[in-house]
């Protein structure tokens, strides 16, 4: 079977890799990580940071979408993952051009955070809508189904809080994120010099890219396996993203830190009304109006505030809420997605 894939995010490709473990005779076409085959474009070509960057590359993205529509003629099915800014217009083009071709959307847009009208468009242009958060299917009329969360397939480590002697730092994977957070993390690391400091770097980064983005990081222990590093850490400082949910499911106490461009922060908070950015917090708020961790953002991201969270976070309360979160998500999703693709 030939499967047209549009998976632009590193996290989506990790989930895609897990799904492929349970599929049979699948040839991938489209946009995905080059470690999974021969993509039309590697995900590194698609990386953007914020709305301003997206606008600058708009014409190029439109060209890529047309190439994907052309490529789809040889595909038996279509799998869209996350990245609604690109994938939702693509779904419309694909369904218009190939009305009988099955389109599957897995890792759904966050319609519960902003622009809920997107749910109607997704139902119009997609045939299977696969939710990974129990509450998000309530935003759809008929096609959406909760199939579990992929991280419950991928995380094999799990810690009960103990006296580990390491702290993990995750300043993100994009240049803008790293340049803003790493200098602050260096100072935090100096203040906690009695602990082993682990800097977690994406597996896909080459030595050249690491040197370019991070500079001298000799004061850190370098780790490429996020789950193992978090499992051995007693605390973590994490840029927003999937890693925050990974830490929650593993059971590692952490604080989320993020410094966005001012225009992106204004749009997100004032125009879109986004109040939380940590997935664990969002999920628990939807479940029972509670939260798991502190979110320190913008000018509040200081050495003093990060150290305060390290010393004052209640580890026992964190462990209790993290367990509730895991039970709420129930089970993994990868096998179910593979079965839908193969059927």
C-alpha positions, 0 to 999 in steps of 0.5 A: 500500500502507498500512503501519502503522509503529511507529518511536519513536526518531529513529535508527529514523526516519532508517533508515525514511527511507532505506528509503522511498527504495526503496519504491513507493506507500507510505502510512504510518500510525502512529507516526513522525517528522512529516517523513515524513507524518501520524502518529498521534503524532509521535516527540517525544510518545513520548520517555522517558528511563529506566525510571522515566520509562517507568513514569510514562507506562505508562497512556498508552502502553497507550492508544496501543497500543490506538489502533495496533491499531485503526488497523491494520485499514486497513493491508496490513502492519506494520513495527515498529522498535526500542523493544521495550518498546512494540513487542513487546506491540504485536506480540502485540496485532496478531497476536492481532487480525489473525492473517493480517496480516504483521508485520515487525520491523526494527532488532531488540531487543537480546536479546543484551544482556539478556532473551534470552527476548524472541527467542521472543516476537518469533518467535511474533508476527512473520513477518519478523525482519530483523537488522542485526548479524550475530551477533544472528540466532543468538538466533533459531530460524528466522525471523531473517535478517541483511540488512546495516546501514542506516548503510552506506547512509546514510554517504557520507563516510569519512575516513582519519585526517588532521590536521583541526583540529576536535573534535565534541561530541555531548551527546545529544538528551534533556534529561537527557543534555544537562544532564549532559554539556554543562557538562562538554563546555564545560570540555573545549572551553575546554581545547582552545580552539586547536581548532574546537569543533563542537556537533552538534544533531539536525536536527529541533530548532527554534531555540526547543528549542535555546535551551531545551535548550542555553542559550548555545552561542555558543562552538561552531560549530553543525552539523546534519549528523552525518556531515559534522561527524564527517568533518571532526573529528579526534576526538569526544566522544559520548553513547551512541547510534547516533552512536557507531557512525556515528563508528566507520564514518566513521573518527573517533576518539572516546570514549563518555560517559554519565551515567545516573540511578542507578536506571537504572545499577543496573538495567542493570549489576547486574540486567541484567548490561550490561557495554558500551553502545557498539555498536561495542564490542559488535559487535567483542566478539561478533566477536573479543573486542576493543573500539574505544573507551573508555567513560567513564560515571557519575562517571568523566565528568570533564574530566580523563578526557575530555582524557586520552582525547583525548590518549592514544587511538591513532589508528592502532589505532582506524583498523585496528579501525574498518575491521574493523568495517565489513568485518564488517557487509558491506553496507547493508540499506535496499534489502532491507527495501524489497523485503520491504515491497513484495513 
